[in-house]
Amino acid sequence: MAKQSVVLELQQLASDSEKNIIDLLRKALLVATKLNLVEFRQWVQNELNGYKGGELPAYRQIHAQVKGKNPYHGLIPIGFPDKEMEWTFSSVPVRDSVSALYDLIEHRKPTDVLYMQMPFEAQRMVSQLLESPFQNIEVYWVLQRSQIVEILDAIRNTILEWSLKLESEGILGDGFSFSEYEKQKASSSTVIQHVENLIFQAC
């Protein structure tokens, strides 16, 4: 008797926004490992553990307002000399693991803002570029909660699309097992490779 397909389970998890995305990623890791889909497996591991180095997928590069912490007036907007410089310093590389992103937005309202301190070197560069009263002060990115939610949605949507492509190629599995034919089909499928390339082309 055939067991429930792990690929169909993935689709159920991915299509329900109430389901835990960490469980979804772990199951996607299992599928990618058993099918020997190395690049997709690496992407899942990065999402679970955080991006330790290298470039990020486009959905993890967001833009935020830059503010300096004035000792008398709190956080106040920083005006940059030109738009290009403002665009550069407002770019936020979100390298945190999915669990850390959840912790960041947990129990917050949709309209709440989030404050992330810039890395020291970036703060130093901003301080050198700007005149008093912004020299030698702490610099923060001000994000919207919705921006973090959009990252989590992008991850969920990617896994949903990937699992649908697996199904379209006849790769469903029997429980947590895949046949040799399914493994070979997965490694040679241009349809599945297309989904994987969409992630890595965005890096």
VOGU-3710 file (C-alpha; in Angstrom, 3 decimals, decimal comma):
1> makqsvvlel> 0,000/0,000/0,000  1,408/3,374/-1,075  2,169/5,856/1,675  1,290/9,538/1,536  3,590/11,469/-0,770  6,065/13,728/1,025  5,917/16,088/-1,970  2,160/16,498/-1,542  2,742/17,069/2,179  5,142/19,860/1,194
11> qqlasdsekn> 2,445/21,450/-0,928  -0,027/21,321/1,960  2,463/22,939/4,335  3,530/25,580/1,821  0,008/26,610/0,828  -1,165/27,131/4,420  0,237/30,359/5,843  -0,686/29,205/9,356  1,736/26,275/9,174  5,198/26,674/10,661
21> iidllrkall> 7,672/27,636/7,924  10,545/26,015/9,838  8,796/22,630/9,621  8,243/23,332/5,932  11,945/24,026/5,380  12,994/20,906/7,262  10,731/18,761/5,108  12,026/20,490/1,968  15,570/19,721/3,170  14,639/16,061/3,506
31> vatklnlvef> 13,208/15,944/-0,029  16,111/17,827/-1,609  18,623/15,561/0,152  16,908/12,324/-0,871  16,651/13,539/-4,478  20,282/14,755/-4,381  19,320/18,269/-5,475  22,456/19,902/-4,097  21,778/23,564/-4,881  18,226/23,551/-3,548
41> rqwvqnelng> 19,431/21,727/-0,437  22,032/24,465/0,114  19,390/27,165/-0,242  17,193/25,449/2,361  20,141/25,132/4,756  20,923/28,826/4,323  17,353/29,718/5,201  17,397/27,454/8,255  20,835/28,454/9,541  21,276/31,972/8,168
51> ykggelpayr> 23,492/33,188/5,350  27,034/33,157/6,713  28,693/34,690/3,661  28,369/35,341/-0,053  25,556/37,162/-1,799  21,905/36,982/-0,894  18,768/36,185/-2,920  17,068/39,389/-4,062  14,125/38,956/-1,674  16,542/39,204/1,287
61> qihaqvkgkn> 17,954/42,559/0,138  15,541/45,208/1,328  15,612/48,987/1,803  14,956/50,919/4,981  15,056/54,425/6,342  18,418/55,359/7,886  18,339/57,173/11,231  20,982/58,388/13,651  20,604/58,234/17,413  20,817/61,795/18,647
71> pyhglipigf> 21,588/61,870/22,405  18,973/64,589/22,961  16,265/63,854/20,391  16,441/60,078/19,907  16,382/58,622/16,393  16,222/61,261/13,677  16,371/60,834/9,863  19,731/61,207/8,153  19,858/63,243/4,955  22,427/62,019/2,447
81> pdkemewtfs> 24,164/64,275/-0,103  22,694/62,385/-3,080  20,193/59,655/-3,977  22,831/57,107/-4,967  24,502/57,329/-1,571  21,143/57,153/0,182  20,217/54,033/-1,827  23,524/52,366/-0,934  23,306/52,957/2,795  19,588/52,199/3,031
91> svpvrdsvsa> 20,167/48,719/1,581  19,731/46,087/4,305  21,196/42,598/3,770  18,969/40,282/5,821  21,188/37,280/6,623  19,347/36,009/9,702  17,926/32,513/9,925  14,187/32,068/9,487  13,779/31,364/13,208  15,532/34,677/14,011
101> lydliehrkp> 13,206/36,503/11,611  10,217/34,978/13,371  11,575/36,137/16,718  11,959/39,634/15,263  8,295/39,990/14,308  6,625/37,824/16,925  3,886/39,591/18,900  4,267/42,750/16,808  1,459/44,584/15,054  1,446/44,937/11,231
111> tdvlymqmpf> 2,140/48,650/11,614  5,043/48,251/14,054  8,524/49,362/13,008  11,731/47,443/13,678  15,125/48,893/14,472  18,332/47,205/13,358  21,715/48,712/14,144  24,055/49,013/11,169  27,287/46,997/11,270  30,133/48,967/12,834
121> eaqrmvsqll> 32,030/49,515/9,581  28,925/50,864/7,818  28,242/53,205/10,749  31,807/54,468/10,574  31,450/55,209/6,858  28,203/57,100/7,398  29,779/59,086/10,219  32,711/60,096/8,017  30,416/61,244/5,221  28,162/63,390/7,337
131> espfqnievy> 28,629/66,608/9,232  27,771/67,375/12,858  25,476/66,505/14,640  25,684/63,057/13,025  29,355/62,329/13,526  30,279/59,475/15,852  26,711/58,463/16,610  24,912/55,137/16,382  23,156/54,563/13,056  20,080/52,366/12,609
141> wvlqrsqive> 17,939/50,934/9,839  14,219/51,426/10,419  12,187/48,590/8,877  8,531/47,769/8,584  7,302/44,470/9,995  5,711/43,785/6,610  9,154/43,690/4,973  10,163/40,706/7,124  6,819/39,031/6,443  7,460/39,419/2,700
151> ildairntil> 10,768/37,544/3,054  9,017/34,657/4,810  6,293/34,631/2,141  8,923/34,501/-0,615  10,476/31,419/1,000  7,101/29,708/1,335  6,157/30,535/-2,269  9,472/29,209/-3,590  8,993/25,850/-1,894  5,396/25,663/-3,114
161> ewslkleseg> 6,442/26,295/-6,711  9,319/23,816/-6,405  7,062/21,068/-5,040  4,493/21,698/-7,789  7,235/21,297/-10,395  8,283/18,022/-8,766  4,699/16,788/-9,045  4,445/17,895/-12,679  7,496/15,720/-13,414  5,906/12,728/-11,711
171> ilgdgfsfse> 8,207/12,922/-8,681  6,008/12,295/-5,641  7,745/9,663/-3,553  6,277/6,837/-1,526  6,232/8,218/1,992  9,747/9,547/2,503  11,302/7,306/-0,165  11,950/7,977/-3,837  12,611/5,453/-6,585  15,824/5,496/-8,598
181> yekqkassst> 13,770/6,675/-11,582  12,449/9,651/-9,577  15,971/10,539/-8,423  17,310/10,443/-11,981  14,320/12,406/-13,252  14,844/15,107/-10,622  18,545/15,535/-11,421  17,918/15,799/-15,173  14,704/17,839/-15,203  15,036/21,234/-16,839
191> viqhvenlif> 11,713/22,253/-15,252  13,034/21,706/-11,723  16,378/23,276/-12,575  14,511/26,358/-13,814  12,940/26,881/-10,368  16,318/26,427/-8,687  17,971/28,862/-11,102  15,391/31,535/-10,261  16,732/31,523/-6,712  20,397/31,624/-7,586
201> qac> 20,098/34,078/-10,463  18,633/36,490/-7,911  21,758/36,271/-5,782
//
